[in-house]
Amino acid sequence: MKFLHVCLNVADADAAVEWYDENLGFEYSWEFESGDTRNVYVADEGGVELQLSDTEGEDEFDPGTGVDHFAVVVDDVDAAFADIDHHGVVEEPGDQPAAGARTAFVKDPDGHTVELVEPLE
């Protein structure tokens, strides 16, 4: 068994793809349509994918009802936190000794929580 992807409901798939590309380095992978829903996939350099599900007429979502957050590893949490065009701060950068990491949490354009993780040496 291996991790395949996380599905996020988004208001505008193209805007979401652009945000994940520019801010986290995810690249467009592939897409398909099912009824009035466009499903666009972006992948990190290791091939882990996010499914961005854009259903016509649905542009507001209750964050946290299906996905709490997903995590990405960054070289420098403080630099990433300062550079990312986030749409809300959930938790500013701070050390999490029990997890062996420095983390921060931000919101993407649709209110999903993204955890930035920098392993502590």
C-alpha positions as CSV (number, residue, x, y, z in Angstrom):
1,M,0.0,0.0,0.0
2,K,1.2,3.5,-0.7
3,F,-0.1,7.0,-0.5
4,L,-1.8,8.0,-3.8
5,H,-3.3,11.5,-3.4
6,V,-5.4,13.9,-1.4
7,C,-8.5,15.3,-3.1
8,L,-9.4,18.9,-2.4
9,N,-12.5,20.7,-3.5
10,V,-11.6,23.9,-5.2
11,A,-13.5,26.9,-6.7
12,D,-11.2,27.3,-9.7
13,A,-8.9,24.5,-10.8
14,D,-6.7,26.7,-12.9
15,A,-6.1,29.1,-10.1
16,A,-5.4,26.3,-7.7
17,V,-2.9,24.6,-10.1
18,E,-1.1,28.0,-10.4
19,W,-1.0,28.5,-6.6
20,Y,0.4,25.0,-5.9
21,D,2.9,25.4,-8.7
22,E,4.2,28.9,-7.8
23,N,4.2,28.4,-4.0
24,L,5.0,24.7,-3.5
25,G,6.6,23.5,-6.7
26,F,3.8,21.1,-7.7
27,E,3.5,20.6,-11.4
28,Y,0.4,19.8,-13.6
29,S,0.2,16.1,-14.1
30,W,-3.1,15.1,-15.8
31,E,-6.9,15.6,-15.6
32,F,-10.3,14.2,-16.4
33,E,-13.9,15.3,-16.3
34,S,-16.8,13.5,-14.7
35,G,-20.1,15.1,-15.3
36,D,-19.9,18.8,-14.3
37,T,-16.6,18.2,-12.3
38,R,-13.2,18.8,-13.6
39,N,-10.5,16.8,-11.8
40,V,-7.0,18.2,-12.2
41,Y,-3.9,16.5,-10.7
42,V,-0.7,18.2,-9.7
43,A,2.4,16.3,-8.4
44,D,5.5,17.0,-6.4
45,E,9.0,16.0,-7.6
46,G,8.5,12.6,-6.0
47,G,5.2,11.9,-7.8
48,V,2.9,12.4,-4.9
49,E,-0.3,13.9,-6.3
50,L,-3.1,16.2,-5.2
51,Q,-6.5,15.9,-6.9
52,L,-8.1,19.4,-7.3
53,S,-11.8,18.8,-7.9
54,D,-13.6,21.8,-9.5
55,T,-17.4,21.3,-9.7
56,E,-19.4,23.8,-11.7
57,G,-21.4,26.1,-9.5
58,E,-19.6,25.1,-6.3
59,D,-17.3,27.8,-5.1
60,E,-17.6,27.9,-1.3
61,F,-16.6,25.1,1.0
62,D,-16.5,24.5,4.7
63,P,-12.8,24.0,5.5
64,G,-12.0,21.0,7.6
65,T,-15.1,19.0,6.8
66,G,-13.3,16.3,4.8
67,V,-9.6,17.0,4.9
68,D,-7.8,18.5,8.0
69,H,-4.6,19.3,6.3
70,F,-1.8,17.9,4.2
71,A,1.9,18.3,4.8
72,V,4.8,19.2,2.5
73,V,8.5,19.2,3.4
74,V,10.4,22.5,2.9
75,D,14.1,23.4,3.4
76,D,13.3,26.4,5.6
77,V,9.9,26.8,7.2
78,D,10.5,30.5,8.0
79,A,11.5,31.4,4.4
80,A,8.7,29.4,2.9
81,F,6.2,31.0,5.3
82,A,7.5,34.5,4.4
83,D,7.5,33.7,0.6
84,I,4.2,31.9,0.1
85,D,1.2,33.9,-1.0
86,H,-1.0,32.4,1.7
87,H,-4.6,33.2,2.3
88,G,-4.6,33.0,6.0
89,V,-2.3,32.0,8.8
90,V,-3.3,29.0,11.0
91,E,-0.1,28.7,13.0
92,E,3.1,30.7,12.6
93,P,6.4,28.9,12.4
94,G,7.5,27.1,15.6
95,D,9.6,24.2,16.7
96,Q,7.7,20.9,17.5
97,P,10.4,19.0,19.4
98,A,8.2,15.9,19.9
99,A,7.8,15.7,16.1
100,G,11.4,16.5,15.4
101,A,10.3,19.3,13.1
102,R,9.7,23.1,12.8
103,T,6.3,23.7,11.3
104,A,3.9,26.3,10.2
105,F,0.3,26.1,8.9
106,V,-1.2,28.3,6.1
107,K,-4.4,28.4,4.1
108,D,-4.6,28.0,0.3
109,P,-7.0,30.0,-1.8
110,D,-9.9,27.7,-1.0
111,G,-9.3,27.6,2.8
112,H,-7.5,24.2,2.9
113,T,-4.8,24.0,5.6
114,V,-1.3,23.3,4.4
115,E,1.4,22.3,6.9
116,L,5.0,23.3,6.1
117,V,7.5,20.9,7.7
118,E,11.2,21.4,8.2
119,P,12.9,18.4,9.9
120,L,15.0,19.5,12.9
121,E,18.6,18.3,12.9
